[in-house]
Amino acid sequence: MRVLITGANGHIGCHVTRAVAAEGWTPVAFVRPGSDRRGLAGVKCELREGDLTDAASVRRAMEGIEAVMHVGAVHRNAEATDGEMARTALDGTTAVLEAAAAAKVRRLVLTSSGATVGFAPDPSKPLDESHHQQRTSSPYTRAKVEQERLALALGAKLGVEVVVTNPTGVFGPRDYRLTPATRGLIGLLQGDPAIFHLCVTDVRDVGASHVLAWKKGAAGQRYLVAGDQLSPRQVADLFAELGGARPMAVRPPAFVLRFVIGRAEKKAKREQVDPPASLANLEDLAGGHLAYDAGRSRRELGMTYRPAKDVLRDSFRWLLHVKALKPKVEERVRAALGSAAVPDSDWT
């Protein structure tokens, strides 16, 4: 079976491509011209170039395709240009679904986000797929919420079965761009406090979830893809063990968070980089936590998840491999990991 993977060179996309190949299917990677394709090194796949906002290129990429993994998205804490996240999410998803319907593709798996489910006010009561995020202050959350609604409605209209995966807290190797989640790990290693409950999910498990969602998922359903849930104290304990230093496990008052994040946003804007967090993200959280119940994916898809300790160890190894840490922090992490700091032989 020939499977089109949009955003195939991204952190999640390259692992979806690997999972498709491991299943014995033929992956067809849809990537932008001139994009960084290191994540696809060593994977036997066909490359088709185009852009999600260029419907003609999407139609060309869909030729001969039998299944679609729609992973492609803009993932930043702040937009580089106004409306970029919504355009890619909505225009891109429309183009993909219309091209899939024209090509007689029966089923499409959409990569959404745990953010569309929401953020748990009480981490002892993690959210499941029945919950929907209502507050959408940040462009990313708004784009993913609207994309999910569009995909389910348009898929039903066009006769394409849509199955949604909702990954959260995605970490692990082959993150060359350093996603916001990975940069959050760097911040914790370099002195930021641990302030939220969160689920720690291995990107390789996220890749596998897409194959299982295509094979076993119910059309029109959402599946949270979430590993071990950790409290701030548990996060601090693992960072102390694996990273050689314990972050503070404390949640500052809201006004302090707003002040710190506001200053970080202004600095990032001056330097023309993505900020480590945004006031809009904070508004969406509304004091909640990234606490999720992935029971449905376990029961219906047969998902299993790597332990948080293994996920973080491999994530730290990756950060060492791509030299993403300050020299003193790198030295400390290498010492904490010892012989486990060695990169995998196939990491480029």
C-alpha positions as CSV (number, residue, x, y, z in Angstrom):
1,M,0.0,0.0,0.0
2,R,1.3,3.4,-1.0
3,V,1.0,5.9,1.9
4,L,1.4,9.7,1.5
5,I,2.9,11.4,4.6
6,T,2.6,15.2,4.7
7,G,5.2,17.0,6.7
8,A,7.3,13.8,6.4
9,N,10.6,15.4,7.3
10,G,9.4,16.9,10.6
11,H,9.9,15.4,14.0
12,I,6.7,13.4,14.1
13,G,6.5,13.1,10.3
14,C,9.8,11.3,10.0
15,H,8.8,8.8,12.6
16,V,5.5,8.2,11.0
17,T,7.4,7.6,7.7
18,R,9.6,5.1,9.5
19,A,6.5,3.3,11.1
20,V,4.9,3.1,7.7
21,A,8.0,1.5,6.2
22,A,8.3,-0.9,9.1
23,E,4.7,-2.0,8.5
24,G,5.8,-3.1,5.0
25,W,3.9,-0.3,3.3
26,T,5.5,2.1,0.8
27,P,5.9,5.6,2.2
28,V,5.7,8.6,-0.1
29,A,7.1,11.7,1.7
30,F,5.5,15.0,0.8
31,V,8.0,17.8,1.6
32,R,8.6,21.4,0.7
33,P,11.3,22.2,-1.9
34,G,14.5,23.0,-0.1
35,S,13.4,21.6,3.2
36,D,15.7,19.9,5.8
37,R,15.4,16.2,5.2
38,R,17.9,14.8,7.6
39,G,15.0,13.2,9.6
40,L,14.4,10.9,6.6
41,A,18.0,9.7,6.3
42,G,18.2,5.9,5.9
43,V,14.5,5.6,5.1
44,K,13.6,4.1,1.7
45,C,10.8,6.3,0.5
46,E,9.7,8.3,-2.5
47,L,9.9,12.1,-2.2
48,R,7.3,14.3,-3.7
49,E,7.7,18.1,-3.4
50,G,5.1,20.7,-2.9
51,D,3.3,22.9,-0.3
52,L,0.1,22.2,1.6
53,T,-1.2,25.6,0.7
54,D,-0.7,24.8,-3.0
55,A,-3.6,22.6,-3.9
56,A,-2.2,21.7,-7.3
57,S,1.0,20.3,-5.8
58,V,-1.1,18.3,-3.3
59,R,-3.2,16.8,-6.1
60,R,0.0,15.8,-7.9
61,A,1.4,14.2,-4.8
62,M,-1.8,12.2,-4.3
63,E,-1.4,10.3,-7.6
64,G,-1.4,6.5,-6.9
65,I,-1.9,6.9,-3.2
66,E,-4.0,4.5,-1.2
67,A,-3.8,6.0,2.4
68,V,-2.8,9.3,3.9
69,M,-1.1,10.4,7.1
70,H,-1.7,14.1,7.3
71,V,1.1,15.3,9.7
72,G,2.2,18.6,8.2
73,A,1.7,21.7,10.3
74,V,3.4,24.9,11.5
75,H,4.3,24.3,15.2
76,R,5.6,27.4,16.9
77,N,4.8,29.3,20.1
78,A,4.4,32.5,18.1
79,E,3.7,33.0,14.4
80,A,6.5,34.2,12.1
81,T,3.9,35.8,9.9
82,D,0.2,36.6,10.6
83,G,-2.2,33.7,9.8
84,E,0.5,31.2,8.8
85,M,-0.7,28.5,11.2
86,A,-4.4,28.8,10.2
87,R,-3.6,28.9,6.5
88,T,-1.5,25.7,6.7
89,A,-4.0,24.0,9.0
90,L,-7.2,24.9,7.2
91,D,-6.2,25.4,3.5
92,G,-3.8,22.6,3.7
93,T,-6.3,20.1,5.2
94,T,-8.9,21.1,2.7
95,A,-6.5,20.5,-0.2
96,V,-5.4,17.2,1.2
97,L,-8.9,15.9,1.8
98,E,-10.2,17.0,-1.6
99,A,-7.2,15.5,-3.3
100,A,-7.7,12.3,-1.3
101,A,-11.3,12.0,-2.2
102,A,-10.5,12.6,-5.9
103,A,-7.9,9.8,-5.7
104,K,-10.4,7.4,-4.0
105,V,-8.4,7.2,-0.8
106,R,-10.6,5.5,1.8
107,R,-8.9,6.6,5.0
108,L,-6.8,9.4,6.4
109,V,-5.1,9.8,9.7
110,L,-4.9,13.4,11.0
111,T,-2.2,14.4,13.4
112,S,-3.9,16.8,15.8
113,S,-2.8,17.7,19.3
114,G,-3.6,17.2,23.0
115,A,-4.2,20.9,23.0
116,T,-7.6,20.4,21.2
117,V,-8.7,18.2,24.1
118,G,-7.8,20.9,26.6
119,F,-5.8,21.3,29.9
120,A,-6.9,19.6,33.1
121,P,-7.7,21.9,36.0
122,D,-7.1,18.9,38.4
123,P,-4.2,16.7,37.3
124,S,-5.6,13.8,39.4
125,K,-8.5,13.8,36.8
126,P,-6.8,13.7,33.5
127,L,-8.9,14.6,30.4
128,D,-10.0,12.1,27.8
129,E,-11.3,12.5,24.2
130,S,-14.7,13.5,25.4
131,H,-13.3,16.9,26.4
132,H,-12.9,19.8,23.9
133,Q,-10.7,22.9,24.4
134,Q,-12.9,26.0,24.3
135,R,-10.3,28.7,25.0
136,T,-8.2,29.3,21.9
137,S,-6.0,32.4,22.5
138,S,-2.8,31.1,20.9
139,P,-2.6,30.8,17.1
140,Y,-1.4,27.2,17.4
141,T,-4.2,26.0,19.6
142,R,-6.8,27.8,17.5
143,A,-5.4,26.3,14.3
144,K,-5.4,22.8,15.6
145,V,-8.9,23.0,17.1
146,E,-10.3,24.4,13.8
147,Q,-8.3,21.9,11.7
148,E,-9.7,19.0,13.6
149,R,-13.3,20.2,13.2
150,L,-12.8,20.9,9.5
151,A,-11.2,17.5,8.9
152,L,-13.9,15.5,10.6
153,A,-16.7,17.4,8.9
154,L,-15.1,17.6,5.4
155,G,-14.1,14.0,5.5
156,A,-17.6,12.9,6.3
157,K,-18.9,15.1,3.4
158,L,-16.4,13.8,0.9
159,G,-16.5,10.1,1.9
160,V,-13.0,9.9,3.4
161,E,-12.7,8.2,6.7
162,V,-10.8,10.5,9.1
163,V,-9.2,9.1,12.3
164,V,-7.6,11.7,14.6
165,T,-4.5,11.2,16.8
166,N,-3.9,13.7,19.6
167,P,-0.2,13.5,20.7
168,T,1.0,15.4,23.7
169,G,4.4,16.0,25.3
170,V,6.3,14.5,22.3
171,F,10.0,14.0,22.9
172,G,12.8,11.9,21.4
173,P,15.4,11.6,18.7
174,R,15.6,13.1,15.2
175,D,14.3,16.5,16.2
176,Y,16.6,18.7,14.1
177,R,14.5,21.8,14.2
178,L,14.0,21.6,18.0
179,T,10.3,21.8,18.5
180,P,8.7,23.8,21.3
181,A,8.4,20.7,23.4
182,T,12.1,19.8,23.0
183,R,13.1,23.4,23.7
184,G,11.1,23.0,26.9
185,L,13.5,20.2,27.9
186,I,16.4,22.3,27.2
187,G,15.0,25.1,29.4
188,L,14.6,22.6,32.3
189,L,18.1,21.3,31.9
190,Q,19.4,24.9,31.9
191,G,17.5,26.2,35.0
192,D,13.8,26.6,34.3
193,P,11.4,25.4,37.0
194,A,9.1,22.4,36.5
195,I,5.6,23.9,36.9
196,F,3.1,21.6,35.1
197,H,1.9,18.0,35.3
198,L,2.6,16.6,31.8
199,C,2.6,13.4,29.9
200,V,6.0,12.3,28.5
201,T,5.5,10.6,25.1
202,D,8.1,9.1,22.9
203,V,8.0,10.3,19.3
204,R,8.6,6.7,18.1
205,D,5.4,5.6,19.8
206,V,3.6,8.5,18.2
207,G,4.8,7.3,14.8
208,A,3.5,3.8,15.6
209,S,0.2,5.2,16.7
210,H,-0.5,6.5,13.2
211,V,-0.2,3.0,11.7
212,L,-2.4,1.5,14.4
213,A,-4.9,4.3,14.0
214,W,-5.2,3.6,10.2
215,K,-5.6,-0.1,10.9
216,K,-7.8,-0.2,13.9
217,G,-9.2,3.3,14.6
218,A,-12.8,4.2,14.3
219,A,-13.7,6.7,11.7
220,G,-14.6,10.1,13.2
221,Q,-12.9,9.3,16.5
222,R,-10.0,11.0,18.4
223,Y,-7.2,9.1,20.1
224,L,-5.1,10.7,22.7
225,V,-1.5,9.5,22.3
226,A,0.1,10.1,25.7
227,G,2.8,8.4,27.8
228,D,3.5,8.5,31.5
229,Q,2.0,11.4,33.4
230,L,4.5,13.1,35.6
231,S,4.1,15.6,38.4
232,P,6.5,18.5,38.6
233,R,8.3,16.7,41.5
234,Q,8.6,13.5,39.4
235,V,9.9,15.6,36.5
236,A,12.5,17.1,38.8
237,D,13.5,13.7,40.1
238,L,14.1,12.3,36.6
239,F,16.1,15.4,35.6
240,A,18.2,15.1,38.7
241,E,19.0,11.4,37.8
242,L,19.4,11.7,34.1
243,G,20.6,15.3,33.7
244,G,22.7,15.8,36.8
245,A,20.7,18.8,38.3
246,R,17.2,19.1,39.8
247,P,14.9,21.8,38.5
248,M,12.8,23.6,41.1
249,A,9.3,22.0,41.2
250,V,7.3,25.1,41.9
251,R,4.5,27.0,40.1
252,P,5.0,30.7,40.4
253,P,2.0,33.0,40.8
254,A,0.2,33.8,37.6
255,F,1.4,37.4,37.6
256,V,5.0,36.3,37.8
257,L,4.6,33.9,34.9
258,R,3.0,36.6,32.9
259,F,5.9,39.0,33.6
260,V,8.6,36.4,32.8
261,I,6.9,35.2,29.6
262,G,6.1,38.7,28.4
263,R,9.7,39.7,28.7
264,A,10.8,36.5,26.9
265,E,8.3,37.2,24.1
266,K,9.7,40.7,23.6
267,K,13.3,39.4,23.6
268,A,12.4,36.7,21.0
269,K,10.6,39.2,18.8
270,R,13.7,41.5,18.8
271,E,15.9,38.5,17.9
272,Q,13.4,37.2,15.4
273,V,13.2,33.7,17.0
274,D,10.3,31.7,18.4
275,P,9.8,32.5,22.1
276,P,10.1,29.6,24.7
277,A,6.5,30.3,25.6
278,S,3.8,32.9,25.0
279,L,1.2,34.8,26.9
280,A,-1.4,33.3,24.6
281,N,-0.3,29.8,25.5
282,L,-0.6,30.8,29.2
283,E,-4.1,32.1,28.5
284,D,-5.1,28.8,26.9
285,L,-3.7,26.8,29.9
286,A,-5.8,28.8,32.3
287,G,-3.9,27.3,35.3
288,G,-4.4,23.8,34.0
289,H,-2.1,20.9,33.3
290,L,-1.1,18.6,30.3
291,A,-2.7,15.6,32.0
292,Y,-4.4,13.1,29.7
293,D,-6.0,9.7,29.8
294,A,-4.8,7.6,26.8
295,G,-6.9,4.6,27.7
296,R,-8.8,4.6,24.4
297,S,-5.6,4.3,22.4
298,R,-4.5,1.4,24.6
299,R,-7.8,-0.4,24.4
300,E,-8.9,0.2,20.8
301,L,-5.6,0.6,19.0
302,G,-3.4,-1.7,21.1
303,M,-0.9,1.1,21.9
304,T,1.9,0.7,24.4
305,Y,4.1,3.5,25.6
306,R,7.8,3.7,26.6
307,P,8.4,4.6,30.3
308,A,9.1,8.3,30.9
309,K,12.6,7.5,32.1
310,D,13.5,5.9,28.8
311,V,11.9,8.7,26.8
312,L,13.9,11.4,28.7
313,R,17.1,9.5,28.5
314,D,16.9,9.2,24.7
315,S,15.8,12.8,24.5
316,F,18.9,14.0,26.4
317,R,21.1,11.7,24.3
318,W,19.7,13.5,21.2
319,L,20.3,16.9,22.7
320,L,23.9,15.9,23.3
321,H,24.2,14.5,19.7
322,V,23.0,17.8,18.1
323,K,24.9,20.0,20.6
324,A,21.8,21.8,21.7
325,L,23.0,22.5,25.3
326,K,25.3,25.1,26.8
327,P,28.8,23.6,27.3
328,K,28.6,23.3,31.1
329,V,25.2,21.8,30.9
330,E,26.3,19.4,28.2
331,E,29.2,18.3,30.4
332,R,26.9,17.7,33.4
333,V,24.4,15.7,31.3
334,R,27.1,13.5,29.8
335,A,28.5,12.8,33.3
336,A,25.0,11.8,34.5
337,L,24.3,9.5,31.6
338,G,27.7,8.0,31.5
339,S,28.0,5.3,28.9
340,A,24.3,5.7,28.0
341,A,25.2,9.1,26.4
342,V,26.5,7.4,23.2
343,P,24.3,8.2,20.2
344,D,22.6,5.5,18.2
345,S,24.6,4.4,15.2
346,D,22.0,5.5,12.7
347,W,21.7,9.1,14.0
348,T,22.9,11.6,11.5
